[in-house]
Amino acid sequence: ATNKDEEYRVVIDFSGAAARRVIEGPWHRDRTFEDRENGSVRMRIDLPALFDFVPWVLGFGGEAIVLEPPKLRDAGARELRAGAAHYPA
């Protein structure tokens, strides 16, 4: 059993085609979606770990904005910077 104190509250805004894809995908019953005025969708979910979640979020590219937790936001930013370094302007 996972200790509730070890869970991460994840909040991500999805825009464009990602908004529809994320709503239609299979999800744990405890997740919630909120339609935003700008047409995006805000997803909230509690997760016991983040390491498997980082690649999933990055798969949405610029259509996903991680709001919480900072640990997930920072991990995603590091991965995006490392990937972008392979494609100098």
Gaussian input, Z-matrix of N, CA and C with variables (Angstrom, degrees):
# hf/3-21g

backbone

0 1
 N
 C     1     B1
 C     2     B2     1     A1
 N     3     B3     2     A2     1     D1
 C     4     B4     3     A3     2     D2
 C     5     B5     4     A4     3     D3
 N     6     B6     5     A5     4     D4
 C     7     B7     6     A6     5     D5
 C     8     B8     7     A7     6     D6
 N     9     B9     8     A8     7     D7
 C    10    B10     9     A9     8     D8
 C    11    B11    10    A10     9     D9
 N    12    B12    11    A11    10    D10
 C    13    B13    12    A12    11    D11
 C    14    B14    13    A13    12    D12
 N    15    B15    14    A14    13    D13
 C    16    B16    15    A15    14    D14
 C    17    B17    16    A16    15    D15
 N    18    B18    17    A17    16    D16
 C    19    B19    18    A18    17    D17
 C    20    B20    19    A19    18    D18
 N    21    B21    20    A20    19    D19
 C    22    B22    21    A21    20    D20
 C    23    B23    22    A22    21    D21
 N    24    B24    23    A23    22    D22
 C    25    B25    24    A24    23    D23
 C    26    B26    25    A25    24    D24
 N    27    B27    26    A26    25    D25
 C    28    B28    27    A27    26    D26
 C    29    B29    28    A28    27    D27
 N    30    B30    29    A29    28    D28
 C    31    B31    30    A30    29    D29
 C    32    B32    31    A31    30    D30
 N    33    B33    32    A32    31    D31
 C    34    B34    33    A33    32    D32
 C    35    B35    34    A34    33    D33
 N    36    B36    35    A35    34    D34
 C    37    B37    36    A36    35    D35
 C    38    B38    37    A37    36    D36
 N    39    B39    38    A38    37    D37
 C    40    B40    39    A39    38    D38
 C    41    B41    40    A40    39    D39
 N    42    B42    41    A41    40    D40
 C    43    B43    42    A42    41    D41
 C    44    B44    43    A43    42    D42
 N    45    B45    44    A44    43    D43
 C    46    B46    45    A45    44    D44
 C    47    B47    46    A46    45    D45
 N    48    B48    47    A47    46    D46
 C    49    B49    48    A48    47    D47
 C    50    B50    49    A49    48    D48
 N    51    B51    50    A50    49    D49
 C    52    B52    51    A51    50    D50
 C    53    B53    52    A52    51    D51
 N    54    B54    53    A53    52    D52
 C    55    B55    54    A54    53    D53
 C    56    B56    55    A55    54    D54
 N    57    B57    56    A56    55    D55
 C    58    B58    57    A57    56    D56
 C    59    B59    58    A58    57    D57
 N    60    B60    59    A59    58    D58
 C    61    B61    60    A60    59    D59
 C    62    B62    61    A61    60    D60
 N    63    B63    62    A62    61    D61
 C    64    B64    63    A63    62    D62
 C    65    B65    64    A64    63    D63
 N    66    B66    65    A65    64    D64
 C    67    B67    66    A66    65    D65
 C    68    B68    67    A67    66    D66
 N    69    B69    68    A68    67    D67
 C    70    B70    69    A69    68    D68
 C    71    B71    70    A70    69    D69
 N    72    B72    71    A71    70    D70
 C    73    B73    72    A72    71    D71
 C    74    B74    73    A73    72    D72
 N    75    B75    74    A74    73    D73
 C    76    B76    75    A75    74    D74
 C    77    B77    76    A76    75    D75
 N    78    B78    77    A77    76    D76
 C    79    B79    78    A78    77    D77
 C    80    B80    79    A79    78    D78
 N    81    B81    80    A80    79    D79
 C    82    B82    81    A81    80    D80
 C    83    B83    82    A82    81    D81
 N    84    B84    83    A83    82    D82
 C    85    B85    84    A84    83    D83
 C    86    B86    85    A85    84    D84
 N    87    B87    86    A86    85    D85
 C    88    B88    87    A87    86    D86
 C    89    B89    88    A88    87    D87
 N    90    B90    89    A89    88    D88
 C    91    B91    90    A90    89    D89
 C    92    B92    91    A91    90    D90
 N    93    B93    92    A92    91    D91
 C    94    B94    93    A93    92    D92
 C    95    B95    94    A94    93    D93
 N    96    B96    95    A95    94    D94
 C    97    B97    96    A96    95    D95
 C    98    B98    97    A97    96    D96
 N    99    B99    98    A98    97    D97
 C   100   B100    99    A99    98    D98
 C   101   B101   100   A100    99    D99
 N   102   B102   101   A101   100   D100
 C   103   B103   102   A102   101   D101
 C   104   B104   103   A103   102   D102
 N   105   B105   104   A104   103   D103
 C   106   B106   105   A105   104   D104
 C   107   B107   106   A106   105   D105
 N   108   B108   107   A107   106   D106
 C   109   B109   108   A108   107   D107
 C   110   B110   109   A109   108   D108
 N   111   B111   110   A110   109   D109
 C   112   B112   111   A111   110   D110
 C   113   B113   112   A112   111   D111
 N   114   B114   113   A113   112   D112
 C   115   B115   114   A114   113   D113
 C   116   B116   115   A115   114   D114
 N   117   B117   116   A116   115   D115
 C   118   B118   117   A117   116   D116
 C   119   B119   118   A118   117   D117
 N   120   B120   119   A119   118   D118
 C   121   B121   120   A120   119   D119
 C   122   B122   121   A121   120   D120
 N   123   B123   122   A122   121   D121
 C   124   B124   123   A123   122   D122
 C   125   B125   124   A124   123   D123
 N   126   B126   125   A125   124   D124
 C   127   B127   126   A126   125   D125
 C   128   B128   127   A127   126   D126
 N   129   B129   128   A128   127   D127
 C   130   B130   129   A129   128   D128
 C   131   B131   130   A130   129   D129
 N   132   B132   131   A131   130   D130
 C   133   B133   132   A132   131   D131
 C   134   B134   133   A133   132   D132
 N   135   B135   134   A134   133   D133
 C   136   B136   135   A135   134   D134
 C   137   B137   136   A136   135   D135
 N   138   B138   137   A137   136   D136
 C   139   B139   138   A138   137   D137
 C   140   B140   139   A139   138   D138
 N   141   B141   140   A140   139   D139
 C   142   B142   141   A141   140   D140
 C   143   B143   142   A142   141   D141
 N   144   B144   143   A143   142   D142
 C   145   B145   144   A144   143   D143
 C   146   B146   145   A145   144   D144
 N   147   B147   146   A146   145   D145
 C   148   B148   147   A147   146   D146
 C   149   B149   148   A148   147   D147
 N   150   B150   149   A149   148   D148
 C   151   B151   150   A150   149   D149
 C   152   B152   151   A151   150   D150
 N   153   B153   152   A152   151   D151
 C   154   B154   153   A153   152   D152
 C   155   B155   154   A154   153   D153
 N   156   B156   155   A155   154   D154
 C   157   B157   156   A156   155   D155
 C   158   B158   157   A157   156   D156
 N   159   B159   158   A158   157   D157
 C   160   B160   159   A159   158   D158
 C   161   B161   160   A160   159   D159
 N   162   B162   161   A161   160   D160
 C   163   B163   162   A162   161   D161
 C   164   B164   163   A163   162   D162
 N   165   B165   164   A164   163   D163
 C   166   B166   165   A165   164   D164
 C   167   B167   166   A166   165   D165
 N   168   B168   167   A167   166   D166
 C   169   B169   168   A168   167   D167
 C   170   B170   169   A169   168   D168
 N   171   B171   170   A170   169   D169
 C   172   B172   171   A171   170   D170
 C   173   B173   172   A172   171   D171
 N   174   B174   173   A173   172   D172
 C   175   B175   174   A174   173   D173
 C   176   B176   175   A175   174   D174
 N   177   B177   176   A176   175   D175
 C   178   B178   177   A177   176   D176
 C   179   B179   178   A178   177   D177
 N   180   B180   179   A179   178   D178
 C   181   B181   180   A180   179   D179
 C   182   B182   181   A181   180   D180
 N   183   B183   182   A182   181   D181
 C   184   B184   183   A183   182   D182
 C   185   B185   184   A184   183   D183
 N   186   B186   185   A185   184   D184
 C   187   B187   186   A186   185   D185
 C   188   B188   187   A187   186   D186
 N   189   B189   188   A188   187   D187
 C   190   B190   189   A189   188   D188
 C   191   B191   190   A190   189   D189
 N   192   B192   191   A191   190   D190
 C   193   B193   192   A192   191   D191
 C   194   B194   193   A193   192   D192
 N   195   B195   194   A194   193   D193
 C   196   B196   195   A195   194   D194
 C   197   B197   196   A196   195   D195
 N   198   B198   197   A197   196   D196
 C   199   B199   198   A198   197   D197
 C   200   B200   199   A199   198   D198
 N   201   B201   200   A200   199   D199
 C   202   B202   201   A201   200   D200
 C   203   B203   202   A202   201   D201
 N   204   B204   203   A203   202   D202
 C   205   B205   204   A204   203   D203
 C   206   B206   205   A205   204   D204
 N   207   B207   206   A206   205   D205
 C   208   B208   207   A207   206   D206
 C   209   B209   208   A208   207   D207
 N   210   B210   209   A209   208   D208
 C   211   B211   210   A210   209   D209
 C   212   B212   211   A211   210   D210
 N   213   B213   212   A212   211   D211
 C   214   B214   213   A213   212   D212
 C   215   B215   214   A214   213   D213
 N   216   B216   215   A215   214   D214
 C   217   B217   216   A216   215   D215
 C   218   B218   217   A217   216   D216
 N   219   B219   218   A218   217   D217
 C   220   B220   219   A219   218   D218
 C   221   B221   220   A220   219   D219
 N   222   B222   221   A221   220   D220
 C   223   B223   222   A222   221   D221
 C   224   B224   223   A223   222   D222
 N   225   B225   224   A224   223   D223
 C   226   B226   225   A225   224   D224
 C   227   B227   226   A226   225   D225
 N   228   B228   227   A227   226   D226
 C   229   B229   228   A228   227   D227
 C   230   B230   229   A229   228   D228
 N   231   B231   230   A230   229   D229
 C   232   B232   231   A231   230   D230
 C   233   B233   232   A232   231   D231
 N   234   B234   233   A233   232   D232
 C   235   B235   234   A234   233   D233
 C   236   B236   235   A235   234   D234
 N   237   B237   236   A236   235   D235
 C   238   B238   237   A237   236   D236
 C   239   B239   238   A238   237   D237
 N   240   B240   239   A239   238   D238
 C   241   B241   240   A240   239   D239
 C   242   B242   241   A241   240   D240
 N   243   B243   242   A242   241   D241
 C   244   B244   243   A243   242   D242
 C   245   B245   244   A244   243   D243
 N   246   B246   245   A245   244   D244
 C   247   B247   246   A246   245   D245
 C   248   B248   247   A247   246   D246
 N   249   B249   248   A248   247   D247
 C   250   B250   249   A249   248   D248
 C   251   B251   250   A250   249   D249
 N   252   B252   251   A251   250   D250
 C   253   B253   252   A252   251   D251
 C   254   B254   253   A253   252   D252
 N   255   B255   254   A254   253   D253
 C   256   B256   255   A255   254   D254
 C   257   B257   256   A256   255   D255
 N   258   B258   257   A257   256   D256
 C   259   B259   258   A258   257   D257
 C   260   B260   259   A259   258   D258
 N   261   B261   260   A260   259   D259
 C   262   B262   261   A261   260   D260
 C   263   B263   262   A262   261   D261
 N   264   B264   263   A263   262   D262
 C   265   B265   264   A264   263   D263
 C   266   B266   265   A265   264   D264

   B1=1.4604
   B2=1.5185
   B3=1.3050
   B4=1.4574
   B5=1.5185
   B6=1.3006
   B7=1.4536
   B8=1.5259
   B9=1.3144
   B10=1.4645
   B11=1.5260
   B12=1.3338
   B13=1.4604
   B14=1.5234
   B15=1.3314
   B16=1.4596
   B17=1.5246
   B18=1.3224
   B19=1.4535
   B20=1.5230
   B21=1.3182
   B22=1.4562
   B23=1.5191
   B24=1.3201
   B25=1.4583
   B26=1.5277
   B27=1.3344
   B28=1.4580
   B29=1.5197
   B30=1.3321
   B31=1.4566
   B32=1.5233
   B33=1.3301
   B34=1.4715
   B35=1.5159
   B36=1.3257
   B37=1.4627
   B38=1.5174
   B39=1.3272
   B40=1.4590
   B41=1.5193
   B42=1.3286
   B43=1.4570
   B44=1.5242
   B45=1.3252
   B46=1.4635
   B47=1.5186
   B48=1.3385
   B49=1.4650
   B50=1.5256
   B51=1.3173
   B52=1.4704
   B53=1.5210
   B54=1.3220
   B55=1.4626
   B56=1.5265
   B57=1.3080
   B58=1.4640
   B59=1.5262
   B60=1.3293
   B61=1.4700
   B62=1.5194
   B63=1.3143
   B64=1.4616
   B65=1.5324
   B66=1.3175
   B67=1.4676
   B68=1.5225
   B69=1.3183
   B70=1.4617
   B71=1.5266
   B72=1.3277
   B73=1.4592
   B74=1.5225
   B75=1.3364
   B76=1.4655
   B77=1.5230
   B78=1.3145
   B79=1.4548
   B80=1.5077
   B81=1.2973
   B82=1.4507
   B83=1.5239
   B84=1.2970
   B85=1.4609
   B86=1.5299
   B87=1.3213
   B88=1.4635
   B89=1.5271
   B90=1.3096
   B91=1.4684
   B92=1.5202
   B93=1.3229
   B94=1.4618
   B95=1.5215
   B96=1.3223
   B97=1.4581
   B98=1.5164
   B99=1.3204
   B100=1.4587
   B101=1.5255
   B102=1.3222
   B103=1.4672
   B104=1.5222
   B105=1.3213
   B106=1.4684
   B107=1.5283
   B108=1.3112
   B109=1.4640
   B110=1.5224
   B111=1.3140
   B112=1.4628
   B113=1.5321
   B114=1.3424
   B115=1.4628
   B116=1.5161
   B117=1.3202
   B118=1.4599
   B119=1.5265
   B120=1.3308
   B121=1.4590
   B122=1.5218
   B123=1.3182
   B124=1.4660
   B125=1.5269
   B126=1.3405
   B127=1.4581
   B128=1.5141
   B129=1.3249
   B130=1.4614
   B131=1.5223
   B132=1.3217
   B133=1.4586
   B134=1.5217
   B135=1.3116
   B136=1.4654
   B137=1.5135
   B138=1.3349
   B139=1.4618
   B140=1.5259
   B141=1.3330
   B142=1.4568
   B143=1.5329
   B144=1.3332
   B145=1.4748
   B146=1.5205
   B147=1.3290
   B148=1.4628
   B149=1.5197
   B150=1.3436
   B151=1.4703
   B152=1.5266
   B153=1.3143
   B154=1.4689
   B155=1.5236
   B156=1.3118
   B157=1.4565
   B158=1.5216
   B159=1.3325
   B160=1.4689
   B161=1.5367
   B162=1.3440
   B163=1.4627
   B164=1.5300
   B165=1.3220
   B166=1.4661
   B167=1.5250
   B168=1.3155
   B169=1.4650
   B170=1.5229
   B171=1.3380
   B172=1.4649
   B173=1.5209
   B174=1.3120
   B175=1.4536
   B176=1.5208
   B177=1.3174
   B178=1.4603
   B179=1.5250
   B180=1.3277
   B181=1.4631
   B182=1.5157
   B183=1.3189
   B184=1.4566
   B185=1.5122
   B186=1.3238
   B187=1.4657
   B188=1.5287
   B189=1.3314
   B190=1.4667
   B191=1.5217
   B192=1.3168
   B193=1.4634
   B194=1.5273
   B195=1.3219
   B196=1.4631
   B197=1.5254
   B198=1.3241
   B199=1.4570
   B200=1.5264
   B201=1.3162
   B202=1.4609
   B203=1.5223
   B204=1.3007
   B205=1.4632
   B206=1.5231
   B207=1.3246
   B208=1.4636
   B209=1.5299
   B210=1.3241
   B211=1.4663
   B212=1.5342
   B213=1.3148
   B214=1.4678
   B215=1.5241
   B216=1.3061
   B217=1.4753
   B218=1.5333
   B219=1.3318
   B220=1.4648
   B221=1.5303
   B222=1.3348
   B223=1.4733
   B224=1.5273
   B225=1.3042
   B226=1.4614
   B227=1.5231
   B228=1.3137
   B229=1.4674
   B230=1.5265
   B231=1.3392
   B232=1.4784
   B233=1.5290
   B234=1.3297
   B235=1.4608
   B236=1.5293
   B237=1.3207
   B238=1.4627
   B239=1.5306
   B240=1.3422
   B241=1.4717
   B242=1.5297
   B243=1.3260
   B244=1.4664
   B245=1.5290
   B246=1.3145
   B247=1.4715
   B248=1.5187
   B249=1.3250
   B250=1.4642
   B251=1.5308
   B252=1.3184
   B253=1.4720
   B254=1.5307
   B255=1.3159
   B256=1.4701
   B257=1.5222
   B258=1.3377
   B259=1.4602
   B260=1.5238
   B261=1.3302
   B262=1.4738
   B263=1.5309
   B264=1.3057
   B265=1.4686
   B266=1.5120
   A1=108.77
   A2=114.69
   A3=120.91
   A4=109.80
   A5=116.52
   A6=121.84
   A7=107.95
   A8=117.22
   A9=122.08
   A10=111.58
   A11=117.22
   A12=121.01
   A13=112.16
   A14=118.02
   A15=121.75
   A16=112.20
   A17=118.03
   A18=120.03
   A19=111.67
   A20=114.27
   A21=122.34
   A22=108.77
   A23=116.72
   A24=121.22
   A25=105.79
   A26=116.63
   A27=122.40
   A28=108.78
   A29=116.65
   A30=122.82
   A31=107.03
   A32=116.11
   A33=121.84
   A34=109.17
   A35=116.79
   A36=122.00
   A37=108.64
   A38=116.25
   A39=123.22
   A40=108.79
   A41=116.08
   A42=120.37
   A43=109.96
   A44=116.19
   A45=121.58
   A46=112.56
   A47=115.45
   A48=121.79
   A49=111.35
   A50=117.72
   A51=120.85
   A52=111.34
   A53=117.41
   A54=120.34
   A55=110.69
   A56=117.67
   A57=121.21
   A58=110.62
   A59=117.16
   A60=120.55
   A61=111.80
   A62=116.92
   A63=119.88
   A64=110.83
   A65=117.63
   A66=120.53
   A67=110.70
   A68=116.88
   A69=121.11
   A70=113.51
   A71=117.73
   A72=121.08
   A73=112.41
   A74=116.48
   A75=120.50
   A76=110.47
   A77=116.83
   A78=120.41
   A79=111.14
   A80=113.76
   A81=120.85
   A82=108.59
   A83=117.27
   A84=121.79
   A85=113.64
   A86=118.39
   A87=120.85
   A88=114.06
   A89=118.09
   A90=119.29
   A91=109.46
   A92=115.91
   A93=120.91
   A94=109.27
   A95=115.65
   A96=122.49
   A97=108.36
   A98=115.03
   A99=121.48
   A100=108.09
   A101=116.88
   A102=120.98
   A103=108.46
   A104=116.04
   A105=121.62
   A106=109.40
   A107=116.92
   A108=121.75
   A109=112.70
   A110=117.72
   A111=121.16
   A112=112.45
   A113=117.40
   A114=121.19
   A115=113.90
   A116=117.34
   A117=119.81
   A118=109.55
   A119=115.10
   A120=122.06
   A121=107.55
   A122=116.22
   A123=120.95
   A124=108.13
   A125=115.13
   A126=121.26
   A127=109.14
   A128=116.03
   A129=122.33
   A130=107.68
   A131=115.52
   A132=120.87
   A133=108.44
   A134=116.45
   A135=121.54
   A136=108.10
   A137=116.45
   A138=122.23
   A139=110.53
   A140=117.11
   A141=120.30
   A142=113.12
   A143=117.40
   A144=122.13
   A145=108.59
   A146=116.07
   A147=120.69
   A148=114.34
   A149=119.16
   A150=120.93
   A151=112.80
   A152=120.14
   A153=121.28
   A154=112.12
   A155=116.26
   A156=121.23
   A157=112.64
   A158=117.73
   A159=121.54
   A160=111.80
   A161=120.21
   A162=119.56
   A163=112.64
   A164=116.87
   A165=120.26
   A166=110.02
   A167=117.43
   A168=121.10
   A169=110.56
   A170=117.32
   A171=120.64
   A172=111.58
   A173=118.14
   A174=122.09
   A175=113.25
   A176=117.54
   A177=121.34
   A178=112.21
   A179=117.03
   A180=121.46
   A181=112.16
   A182=115.01
   A183=121.86
   A184=114.56
   A185=117.52
   A186=120.38
   A187=112.25
   A188=117.91
   A189=121.85
   A190=108.84
   A191=116.08
   A192=121.61
   A193=107.58
   A194=116.13
   A195=121.09
   A196=108.41
   A197=115.62
   A198=121.62
   A199=111.52
   A200=116.91
   A201=123.26
   A202=108.58
   A203=118.47
   A204=129.74
   A205=110.22
   A206=117.02
   A207=120.11
   A208=113.06
   A209=117.20
   A210=120.60
   A211=110.78
   A212=117.81
   A213=121.69
   A214=110.36
   A215=116.44
   A216=121.47
   A217=110.05
   A218=117.04
   A219=121.72
   A220=111.53
   A221=116.88
   A222=120.29
   A223=110.20
   A224=117.18
   A225=120.74
   A226=111.56
   A227=116.62
   A228=120.76
   A229=111.08
   A230=117.14
   A231=120.76
   A232=110.50
   A233=116.70
   A234=120.85
   A235=111.39
   A236=117.34
   A237=120.77
   A238=111.64
   A239=116.92
   A240=119.96
   A241=110.15
   A242=117.08
   A243=120.25
   A244=110.37
   A245=116.92
   A246=119.68
   A247=112.05
   A248=116.89
   A249=121.25
   A250=111.48
   A251=117.84
   A252=121.26
   A253=111.66
   A254=117.57
   A255=121.04
   A256=112.47
   A257=116.79
   A258=121.88
   A259=110.79
   A260=116.33
   A261=118.07
   A262=110.89
   A263=115.02
   A264=121.18
   A265=111.89
   D1=142.18
   D2=-179.83
   D3=-88.89
   D4=133.83
   D5=176.01
   D6=-71.39
   D7=127.47
   D8=-178.48
   D9=-56.84
   D10=-30.82
   D11=179.73
   D12=-67.30
   D13=-19.06
   D14=-178.26
   D15=-90.57
   D16=-2.12
   D17=-178.29
   D18=-79.67
   D19=155.25
   D20=177.25
   D21=-110.11
   D22=130.35
   D23=172.82
   D24=-84.81
   D25=114.17
   D26=-177.80
   D27=-104.96
   D28=130.30
   D29=177.52
   D30=-131.29
   D31=122.38
   D32=-177.41
   D33=-136.16
   D34=135.51
   D35=171.71
   D36=-96.67
   D37=131.02
   D38=177.35
   D39=-116.31
   D40=135.99
   D41=179.25
   D42=-122.42
   D43=174.39
   D44=175.16
   D45=56.99
   D46=-143.33
   D47=-178.61
   D48=-64.00
   D49=-27.06
   D50=-179.65
   D51=-63.64
   D52=-33.40
   D53=-179.03
   D54=-59.70
   D55=-45.84
   D56=-179.87
   D57=-69.73
   D58=-42.63
   D59=-178.85
   D60=-60.97
   D61=-41.73
   D62=-176.30
   D63=-70.42
   D64=-34.61
   D65=178.17
   D66=-68.49
   D67=-39.12
   D68=-175.93
   D69=-80.62
   D70=-12.89
   D71=-177.49
   D72=-73.09
   D73=163.40
   D74=177.33
   D75=-73.53
   D76=130.08
   D77=-176.23
   D78=-138.78
   D79=154.87
   D80=172.82
   D81=-62.63
   D82=145.83
   D83=-175.39
   D84=-62.32
   D85=-19.23
   D86=-176.54
   D87=-84.89
   D88=-1.57
   D89=179.45
   D90=-80.66
   D91=155.66
   D92=175.96
   D93=-131.27
   D94=152.57
   D95=175.74
   D96=-125.81
   D97=142.35
   D98=179.10
   D99=-132.00
   D100=123.68
   D101=174.98
   D102=-72.72
   D103=133.27
   D104=-179.17
   D105=-103.06
   D106=156.75
   D107=-178.20
   D108=-60.90
   D109=-28.74
   D110=-177.42
   D111=-85.06
   D112=5.61
   D113=179.06
   D114=93.18
   D115=-6.32
   D116=177.80
   D117=-82.67
   D118=171.75
   D119=178.01
   D120=-124.63
   D121=131.17
   D122=177.20
   D123=-100.36
   D124=124.75
   D125=177.62
   D126=-106.52
   D127=136.36
   D128=173.56
   D129=-124.17
   D130=134.27
   D131=178.45
   D132=-155.65
   D133=146.02
   D134=174.64
   D135=-100.06
   D136=130.27
   D137=-177.72
   D138=-126.26
   D139=145.43
   D140=178.47
   D141=-77.68
   D142=-18.87
   D143=-179.14
   D144=-153.63
   D145=160.13
   D146=-177.63
   D147=-112.53
   D148=-19.03
   D149=-169.46
   D150=-58.94
   D151=-37.56
   D152=178.13
   D153=-77.43
   D154=-18.28
   D155=-174.83
   D156=-83.26
   D157=-27.70
   D158=-177.13
   D159=-57.88
   D160=-51.56
   D161=-179.80
   D162=-62.64
   D163=-34.39
   D164=178.82
   D165=-62.84
   D166=-47.04
   D167=179.61
   D168=-63.51
   D169=-42.78
   D170=-179.06
   D171=-63.03
   D172=-26.12
   D173=178.54
   D174=-62.98
   D175=-17.23
   D176=178.15
   D177=-91.66
   D178=-2.91
   D179=177.81
   D180=54.86
   D181=-135.69
   D182=-177.46
   D183=-73.03
   D184=-3.01
   D185=178.79
   D186=-88.44
   D187=2.34
   D188=177.13
   D189=-124.23
   D190=128.33
   D191=176.67
   D192=-122.44
   D193=113.26
   D194=179.26
   D195=-78.58
   D196=122.42
   D197=177.55
   D198=-97.42
   D199=-37.04
   D200=179.42
   D201=-147.58
   D202=151.36
   D203=-7.53
   D204=-84.22
   D205=162.68
   D206=178.16
   D207=-55.21
   D208=-34.03
   D209=-179.28
   D210=-61.26
   D211=-41.08
   D212=178.52
   D213=-71.68
   D214=-41.90
   D215=178.91
   D216=-59.89
   D217=-45.22
   D218=-179.52
   D219=-66.22
   D220=-41.55
   D221=179.65
   D222=-63.26
   D223=-42.13
   D224=178.34
   D225=-64.40
   D226=-43.64
   D227=179.38
   D228=-61.71
   D229=-42.11
   D230=178.40
   D231=-60.41
   D232=-45.41
   D233=-179.12
   D234=-64.22
   D235=-41.56
   D236=179.58
   D237=-65.41
   D238=-40.90
   D239=178.32
   D240=-65.24
   D241=-42.31
   D242=-180.00
   D243=-63.56
   D244=-41.75
   D245=179.04
   D246=-67.25
   D247=-42.27
   D248=-179.78
   D249=-63.52
   D250=-29.41
   D251=179.63
   D252=-63.06
   D253=-21.04
   D254=177.99
   D255=-78.27
   D256=-10.64
   D257=-176.21
   D258=-129.37
   D259=69.88
   D260=-178.60
   D261=-64.00
   D262=148.38
   D263=-178.44
   D264=-69.54

